[in-house]
Amino acid sequence: MRRLPHVNWLRTFEAAARHSSFAAAADELLLTPAAVSQQIKLLEETLEMKLFKRLPKGVELTDIGQAYAQPVRASFHDLKTATDDLFKPKTKTSLRVRASISFGVLVLAPRLHEFRALHPEIDIVLSTIVWSDRMSDATIDVDIRYGAGDWPEQDIRPLGKGQATLVCNPSDAALFYRDPTSLKDADIVPIIGSENDWPLMFQELGLSCAVPHPWMPVDSSLLALESIATGRGVAIVNKMFSKGHIKRGLLTAPFEQTLKTQNGFYFVAQSEPKKQPQISLFYDWLTSIIA
């Protein structure tokens, strides 16, 4: 395969072809006209073909020179575009994300480094809240919210409903698995707003006994998981939240039975046009990690 000519010769040829002048090309490239003429001569000798007609005033491309100039110019353009796209520093922007405390701590915080690696030009500012039903804070760009999705905002995207399972400390798992009726004496930790999950779970497990009186109601899955991880209690928690504790051996799910969560998580976004590209990138990434 023929070796490519020196890139400096090609750059000089492209400039001279564009200007139809060695002198103008020399001015653009900060060379002397003699240096431009010499590089064109070397290129022609390498290609064994005349690229320019030398005229009394200026130069003119030959037919083969005209044909060669077009792909050379296109190649330099493609190279510049690729270099800019891949290596040009991107303007830093910030995306202010608010989530429930459980979603923020258990889902987002452990994996946000993955989003930053993909999009280093976007700084995520993360805040949490226990309950939220409106985006009253104008400084929030994205609100990850749990509910029925019937809020006044215009840009509401479902993230899907989840599956909840019963979780407990590993030391209690064998007893519950061997004798599910022992749950009637368990220290249950109901999550406020999801208390109705307990009779449904007892029904799924085939238990006819009554659900015991709550040991300690809490207002978030995070509090339920952390309280049980210390050694006491059982809770019904979204599998998306409990999988980290289970993976680390802090908790166990003794039964296969699950419940479909009553509501779902939603991605609620501000309608600020300038932030839409960043919002879309974050939404696409988020849906990929919770799928």
N, C-alpha and C positions, 0 to 999 in steps of 0.2 A: 504494500500500500504506500502511495506517495506520501512523504512526510509533509506536514503542514508548514507553510512559510512562517517565518518569525512573526509573532503577534505585533511587534512594533512596526514592521513593514506593512502589515494589513491595516493597522490603525492609520498610518500615514497615507496609504492608498485611499482609504475611505474618506479622509478629510480632503485630499486633493481632488477626488472624484466629485465630492459634494460642492467644492468651491470652483472647480474647473481652473485651478490655479495652484501652482507649487508655493508661490509667495504667501497666499492667503492661508494655505495649510500650515506653512511654517509659522505664521503669526499665531494661529490657534494652538499649535502644539509646542510653542516656545522653542522652535528649532530654527536653523538658518535655511534659506532656500536651497543652498548647496547640499545640506544634510537630507532634506526632503528628496531632492533629485537623486542622491546616491541611494537612498532606501528604495525608491521606486525602481531604479536600475537593477538593484539586487533582487527585488521581487520579480521583475520581468525575466531576469536571467534564470531564476529558480523555476519559474513556470514555463520558460522557453516560449514566451509569447509577449508581444507588445501590447501594453494596456492603454497607453496614451499616444496621441499624435502631438508632437511638439510643433507649436505654431509660433509665428513671429510675436504674437501677444497672447500669452497663456498656453493652456494645453486643452486637449479635447480627448475624451474617451474613444477608444476604438470600439468596434462592435463587441469584441470579446471582453474588453474592459467594462463596457456598459452592462453586459450580462453578468460579469463577476461582481460588480459593485453592489448589485441588489442583494444577493445572499450574504455578502460580507457585512453590509449595513444592517441587515436583519439579524445577523448573528451577534453583532455588538449590542444591538437593542435588546435582544433576548438575554444576553449575559448581564447587562445592566439591570434589567427588570428582576432577574433571579437574585442578583446580589442585593438589590434594595429590599426585596420581599423577605429574604432570609436573614440578612445581617444589619439592615438599617435599624437603629434604635427606635423602638415603638414608644409612642407617647403614653405615659403612665396615666391611668384612670383608677378611680375607686368605685367599688360597688358595696353599698351598705345593706347588709342582710340581717334580718331579724327572724328568730325562730323560737319555738317553744323551748324551754330549758332542756327538756329531754332530747329533742331533735338536735338542738345545737351541740350539746355535750356528747351525746352517744352516736350521732350519725355524722354531723358536719365536722366537728373539731378533729376527730381522728383521721380524716381523709382530705381536709382542705389543702394539705401540702401537694396532693395530686393535681388539684385544679391550678395551683400556683405554678407547678412545673409545666403544665400545658399552656398557661396564659400568664407569664410573668409580668406582663404589662398591666394586669388588673390586680389592684390591691383590694382584698376583701376585708371589710370592717364588720365583724360579727357581734351581735348583741342578742340577748335572750330575754324572754318574758314567760311568765307562767300561763296566763290566759290572754288571748287577743281576739277581738272581733272586728277591728277596724284599723286602718293605717292612718291614725291621727297624727303621727309624728312625720312631719314633712322631710326629715332627714333620712328616712328609710326608703330604699329603692325596691327591695324585695322582702316580702313577709311570708314565711313558711308557716301556714296556719292549719290547725285541726278543726274540723267541723263539717257542716253539710254543704258548704260552698255557696250559701245564700247571702252573700255580702254585697254592699253597694258598689265596690270597685268594678271596673270594666275588664281588666286583664286578670282573669282567674283561671289557672290551668290545673286540672286534677293531677295529683301524684299517685292516686290509687288508694284503695282500701287495703288494710293489712290483715294479718292473721295473728291472733293472740293465743298464747299458751300459758299454762300454769308453770310457775318456776318456784324453786325452793333451794335451800342450802343442800349441798351434796350429802350431808350427814342425815338428812330427813328423807332423802329420795327413796331409799330402799324400803322404809316403812310404808310410805304412801303407795309405792308400786305394788308391794306385797298385799296391802290391805287399804284400798282406796277409801273405805268407810272411815278410816282414822282421820280423814280431813274434817270430820264433824267436830273434832277437838283441836283443830289447827289454829294457829294465830294468823288469821287472814289480814292482809294489808290491802284493803280496797283503794283503788284510785278514784278520787272524787270525780263524779261524772260518768263513771263506768261501773257503778255498784251492781247494775243489773247483769253484768257478766257472770257473777257468781252462781246464781241459780241456773243460768244457762249452761255453765261448765259442769255443775253437778248433774244436770240432765244428760249432757254428753257422756259423762263418766258412768251413767247408769245408777246414780246414787239417789235413793229416795229420802235420805235423812235431810234435816234442815241445815241451811248454811249457818255456821256459827256467827256469833256476834263479832263485829270487827275488833281486831286488836288495836290497830292504829291506822285510820284513814289518812291518806297523803294526797297532795294535789298534783303529783307528777310521777311518771314512770321512773324517773331518775331516783327520786326519794325512795320509792318502793324497792328498787333493785339494791340500792346501797344499804337500806335497813335490813333486808333479807341476807345480804352478803356477810353481815356481821354474825349471822348464825341463827336468826330467829324469824319465823314468819313465812307465809306463802303469798304469792300475788299472781294475778293474771295480767301479763304484759305483752305488748306488741313484739313479735319475734324480731323485728328490725332493731328494737332497743335492747333486747335481752341477749342477742347472739354474741356480743362482745364479752359479757360476763360469763356466759356458758363456755365460750372458747377458752377463756383463761382459767376455767375450772372453779370459778367463784360460785356459780349457780348451776342447777341442773333442771332440765324439763323431764319429769318422771313419766309423763303420759304423752302419747302421740296426738291425742284429741286437741283440736284448735277451734277457736271461735273467730268468725269474721268480725272485724271491728265495726262498731255501730256507725262511725263516721270515717272520714278519710283526711289525708293531708292534701293541702292545696298550695300552689305557688301563686302568690298574689303580687303583682308588679305595678309600680307606678307607671304612668303614661308619658314619662319624660322621653321625648324622641331621641335626645342625644345619648341616652343610656341604653337604648334598645339593643344595639349590637352586643354589649356586655351582658345584658339581661338574658338574651337568647343563648349565649355561650354558657352561662351559668346554669340555665334551665336544662340544656342538653346534657351537660356533665352530671347534674344532679339526677336526672332520670336514668342515666346509665349506671349510677352506683347503687340505686335503690331498686333496680329492676329485678 
